[in-house]
Amino acid sequence: MLAVDDLVTRYGAVTALDGISLEAPEGQVTAVLGANGAGKTTLLRTISGLVRPQQGRVLLDGTDLSRTPPEKMTSLGIAHVPEGRGVIAELSVAENLRLGGLHRRAGAEAVDLDRVFALFPVLKERRTATAHVLSGGERQMLVIGRALMAAPRILLLDEPSLGLAPRVVAQILALLRNLVESEGLTVLLVEQNAASALSIADRGVVLNLGSVVASGAAERLAADEKLRHAYLGF
């Protein structure tokens, strides 16, 4: 179980997270939804240790990780895929993937390239190509594959659909759902495309201006017409 308790994160005088509490149950997809500026990205950055909270706790199985350095999070089983599809452009696809396994979760079975290539056949086809020649969709697959090389328990995924064709988005989201169901992966998914996120999620949390305004089963949130019009945009 990943949970945050009364989390407050500020950038100077600006409060980005204002007392947020939520849970991401093991083996489920929890979608974090809301407009730009709602605090979604800051939430993931705080959980992964990239931003230090002013108040509250980040809990993994009851252990407080809120003061844990970000470089140690991977060995604890938390992998963060930030928005932006960051790859090392000069390295090949295979070399980028191998980097993901350098700080694998302690005690986890090694994840080899063949497993990632089975999940993303296009990466196998382009394994020797340098990352700078990849399309946006291929780069997104590469950063997710690199995170999976660390054998995470929990995947923090920020805006994977941003700027991608609907077909590619559907492929990536279907893969996430399959990993949850077949391997028990826990996913905390930040998305502006609320309809797509809720279609694969078990639970959803809606943020507005740094606060939780709704949470619950994904189907219930998707069926709430007032919530959709006010915060979700569909």
N, C-alpha and C positions, 0 to 999 in steps of 0.2 A: 504494500500500500504506500503510495506517495500522497502526501497531504501538505497543505500550507495552512498555517494557523495565525490569523490576525496580522497578515503581512502588510507592512508599510514600507514603501520604497520611494525615495525622493531624489530628484535631480535639482540640487540647489533649493530654491523656494517652491519648486513645482512638485506636487505630490502625484506620482504616477500610479501607485497602488495605495489604496486607502483602507487598510484593515481587511484585506481579502482572506477568506477562508474557503478552502475547497478540497475535494478528495479526487484522486485518480485511482480507482480500484484496480487491483492486479488482474491482468489478462483482459482488459477492456480498452476501448477507445473512448477517451473523454475529449470532446470538442470544446475549445475555448473560442467564443464568438463575440463579435462586437465591431463597432465602427473604428476607423482610424482614430488613434488617440485614446482608445478605451483602456489601454494598459496591457494588451495581450503579449506583445513582444517583451515588455519589461518583466512580466510574470515569468516567462521562460528564462530570461537572462538572470533573474534573481534566483530561481530554482537551481540553475546550473552553476551559480557562484560567480558569474561575470559581473554582477552588480551586488553590492552589499546592502541588505535591508536595514532600515533604521529601527524596525520593530518587528516582532513576530518570529515564527519558526518555519523551517522547511524540514519535513519529517519523512524519513524513509524507514518503514517498519518501526516507527516510534522513536527512531534515533534522530536527533536534531543535527541537520547538516548546514544550517544557515551561516556558519562561519568556516565552512570547509572550502579550501582553495579550489578553483575550477579545474586545475590540472589533476586533482584527485578524484573528481566526480566520475570519470570514465572507469577507473578501477573499482568504484563502488557500484557500477552498473547503470549509470545514467549517461546517455549519449544525447547531445544537443545538435540538431541540424538547423542552423540559423537561416533566416531569410537571406536570399541573395545568391544561393548556389555557388558558394565559394569553393573553388578548386585551385590546385597549384598548376597553373596553365602550362608551365614548361615540362612537367612530368607526364608520363604516359598514364593511361587509364589504370593499368595494372599497378603502377607505382603509387598512384594516388590511393588505391584501395589498400595496398599493403601498409600505408601509413596509419590507416584506421585500426590495425591490429597491434600497434606498438604498445598501447596501454590497455590491453584487454582486461576485462573484469576478472578480478582475482578468483581463481578456481574454475573459471569457465573453460569449456572445451573450445579449442581453436576453431575459428571459422575460416575456411580456406577460400581461395578465389573461385574455385569451381562452384561452391554453393552460391556465392553472389552472382556468378555468371548464369547460373540456372534461374535465378530470380529475374535477372536483367539480361536476356540474350543479346540485346544490342551492344551491351558493354563487352561481351565476349568477342563480338565481331570487331570491336574497335579497341581491343585491349592494348595494342601497341601504338595507337594514335596518341598524340599529345592532347591534353585536355582542352587546349584553347580552340581546337577545331570542332568541338562537340556543339550540338544544338542545345538550346535551353532545356529541353526535355531530357536530353542525354546527361547534361550536367546535373539536373535534379536527381536522376537515377544514380549518378556517380556519388553524390554527397550522401544519399541515403545508404547506398551500398557500403561506402566507407564507414559510416556509423555502425552498420551491422557487423562489420569486421571486428568491432570491439566486443561482440557478444553481449549487448546491453540487456538489462531487464526492462528498462524504461527508455523510450524514445521520445524526446521533446522535439517536435517538428513545427517549424514556423513558416506559414504561408507557402506550402509546397505547390499550390496551383498558380501562384502569381506569374502572369505573363505567358502561361502555357496554353496550348490548344486544348479544347475540351476532351479530345480523344486521349491525349497524354495524361491529363488530369484524372480521367476515369481509370486509366491503367494503373497509375500510382496509388490511388485511393483503394482500388480493388486489391492490390498487393498488400497494402497495410492491413486491410481487413483479414486477408488470408494468413498473414504472419501472426496476428492476434489469435485467430482460431486454431491454427495448427501448432504454434509454438508458445502460446501464452504470453506473448510480448504485451507490455503495457504501453499505450501511446497517449501522450498529451498533445493534441493537435490544435494548433492555432490556425484559424482560417477566417478570411472575410467572405468566402463563398459558403454561406451558412447552409444553404440547401444541400450542396454536395457533402459537406462535412457531416451534417446530421444523418445523411443517408447511410453512412458507414459507422456512425458512432453508437455506442451504448448509452452514453450520458452526454449532457451538454451543460456548459456554464456560460452565461451571458454577462459580459462586463460592459459598464458604461462609466466613463470618467474615473476609472480606477476602483470601482466598486462592483460587487456582484449584485445584479438586479434580478436574476432568475437562474435556477439550476434544476436538474432533474433528468428523467429519462428522455432520450433523444426524440422518440416518437411524440411524447407529450409536448415538448418545446416546438417541434415542427408543426404541430396541429393548433398551436395557440396563435390565432389570427392577430390579436392585438400585439403580442410580443413580436411577431414577424414584421408587422408594419412599423412598429416603433424602433426596433433595434436590429433586425436581421436582414431587412431589405429584400424580402421575397414574399 
